[in-house]
Amino acid sequence: QAQLVESGGGLVQPGGSLRLSCITSGFTFDRHDLGWFRQAPGKERERVSCISAIGSTAYADSVKGRFTISRDDAKNTLYLQMNSLKPEDTAVYYCAAEVHWGPDYVCYDEWEYNYWGQGTQVTVSA
């Protein structure tokens, strides 16, 4: 049974940093593409960043240059380093996993991810 557990969220001032972690188990981590999503109050869940099983990455325009996605296959863990945080980054952040489709794939639509974590709250406020 696949499990994804996010951690590292919290309250941070604008301009600050947080590092989210997603510890996984129950599936072959290094054969899966991974993503971070977020959902702000009253808004739809949106894709933030993705990393494929072969290390290709992609970012939403709103976080490009501020967030960095990475993975440690030895630890079955996905990370999201978030710098220069803004109030509009406030949301519940979720990690997700989908089996690697091939070298041309990095990100998928939300409905295509097979496994999800329960989310961690990030609040950016003065």
N, C-alpha and C positions, 0 to 999 in steps of 0.2 A: 504494500500500500504506500503510494507516494505521499510524502509529507514535505512541505515547504514552510519554514518558520522565519519570518522577518524580525529584525531587531535593529536598534540604533536610532529610532525616531525620538523625537522630543521637542522641547521648546528652545528656539534659538533666535537671537536678534538678527535683524536684517544685516547682510554682509557676512554673517557667520557661516560655519561649515558643519556638516554632519556626514557620517559614513554609515550607510545602511548595509546590513548583511542579510543574506537569505541562506540559511542552512537547510540542506535538503537530504532526503533519504528515500529509499524505496524504489528508485529507478536508476537507470544507467546514466549518471550525470554527464559524462563526457560525450555522450551521443545525443545530447539534447541542446537545442537552442533555447536561450533564456531571455526574458524581458522584464523590465520594470514598468509598471503602470501606476497612475495615480488618479484619485477621485476627490475633487474638492466638493464642499457642501453645495448641493443644488446643481451640480454639473455632472456630465457624463464622464465615465472613466476614460482616460486618455493614455496612450502609449508614450512613455518618456524616453526609453532607451532599450536597445537590444544588443545581444552578443551571440554570435553563432557558435556552434561546437568547434569550429576551426578558427575562432577568434575575430571574425569580422564584426564590426560594431556600427551602430547607427543611433542618431539622436534626434529628438524633436527639436525644431528650430528654437523653441523657447528656452531650451536648456543647453544648447550647443555652446561649447567654450566654458561652461561652468560645471557641468556634471561629467563624471567619468565612470563608465561601467567596466567591470573586470570580473574575472572568474578564476577560481582556484580549483582545478579538477581534482587535485590530491585531497582537498578538504571538502569536496562536494558543496562548495559555497560560492554564491554570487554576491557581488558588492556593487554599491553605488556611492561614489564619493561626490558629495554635493558641496560646492563652494559658492561664494557670493550669493547666498540665499536671499530671496526676495519674498515679500508677503504673499505674492501670487503663487509661490511654490507650496503654500500651505495646503495639505491634502493628506488623505490616507494613501500610503504607498504599498503596492502589491508586487510581489515577484511571481513569475509564471514560467512554465517550461513546456516545450513541445519537441517531439522527436525531430532530429535534424533531417530536413527534406533533401538537402543537397547543397553543393557549393555556391549556388546562386541565391540562396535564401539566408536572410538574417532576421527579418522581422515578419510577424504574422498579424493578421487581424485578431482582435480580442477573442473572438469565438473559436479561433483555431488553436489556442493554447489549451493543452489537456490538463495541466496541473497548475494549481494556484495556492498561494499562501493566504493567511488570514488578514494580513495588512498591519502596518505600523503607522502611527500618527506622526506627522511632521507639522509643526506650527512655527511659522516665522513671524515674529511680532516684537515690537519694542516694548 
